[in-house]
Amino acid sequence: MKLSLFPRDLTFFQLFSKQADLIVESCETFHKFIENQAEQEKHMQAITDLEHKGDDLFREIAHRLNATFLTPIDREDIHSIGSAMDDVLDLIQGSAERMLLY
């Protein structure tokens, strides 16, 4: 029997990867939002939808964090990484909303 000191659950890293993909997609959509003023409403809706998906992913991270006894890295670090990535999506959406307003 082989004993491992590190948990093999890579779920948190997969969720971080999904969050990163959402950030990239949101940035690309924000670029389209800036470049094409005729379709700003459509791009704004897409940014909002991506931000909601990011919120759902962060809730999933928090839920898994509460349900997991041994985590691959420190619990506080997992929460901080997930929260910071969610903040990026929130800031992109906030910037687009302000630009649309002004």
N, C-alpha and C positions, 0 to 999 in steps of 0.2 A: 504494500500500500504506500502510495506516494503522498507525502504531506506538503501542502503548499502554504506558505505564509501570506500570500496575497490572494484575495478573492478573484475568481475567474469571471465574475459578472461584469460584462462590458457595456451593460445597458446605459449607464450614465454617459459614457463616451459616445455612444450612438445617438443619444438625445442631444448632446452638445453639437454633434455633427449636423443634425437636423436643424438646430437653432442657427448654426453658422450658414447653412444653405438658405434659410429664410432671410438672414441678414443680407446675403449677397443678392438674392432676388429682390429684396426691398430696396437696396441701393440702386440696382439696375432700373427698377420701376421709378424710383425718385429721379434718376437721371432723365428718363423719358418724360416725367412730369415737368421737369424744368425746360426741356428742349421743345416740347410740343404743347403750346398753350391752348390749342384748339381742343385737345382731349384731356385737359387737366382733371376734370371731374371723374373720368373713367380711371385714370391713373391714381387719383386720390382714393377711390373705392378699393382698388387693388392693394394699395399700401395699407389701408385699414384692415382689409381681410388678412393680409400677411401678419399684421400686428396681432390680430386675434388668434391666429394660429400659433404665434409665438407665446401668447399668454397661456394657451392650452398646453403647449410643450413645457412651459415653466411649472404649471400646475402638476403635470405628470412627473416632472423631476422631483418636486416637493413631496408628492404622494409616494413615489418610490423611495425617496430618502427616508421618509417616516416608516416605511414598511421593511427596509433593509437593515439587517443587524450589522453585517460587516460590509463596509464600503471600500472600493478600490483606492480612494484617497480620502482625506479628512472630510467629515460631514460639512463643516463650515466652508471649506473650499468648494465643495460641490454646489452648495447653496449660493456662494458668492459668484461663482462662474455663471451659473444659470441666471441669477438676478442681473448681473452686468450685461449679459447677452440680451436679456429681455429689455433692459434699459435702452440699449442701442436701437431696438425696434421702436420703442416708445418715442425716442428722440427723433427718429426719421419721420414718424407719423406727425409728431408735433411741429416739426419744421415745415412739412408739406401743408399742414393746416394753416399755419401762420402765413406762408407764402400765398396760399389761396385766398386768405382773408385780405391781405394787403395787395 
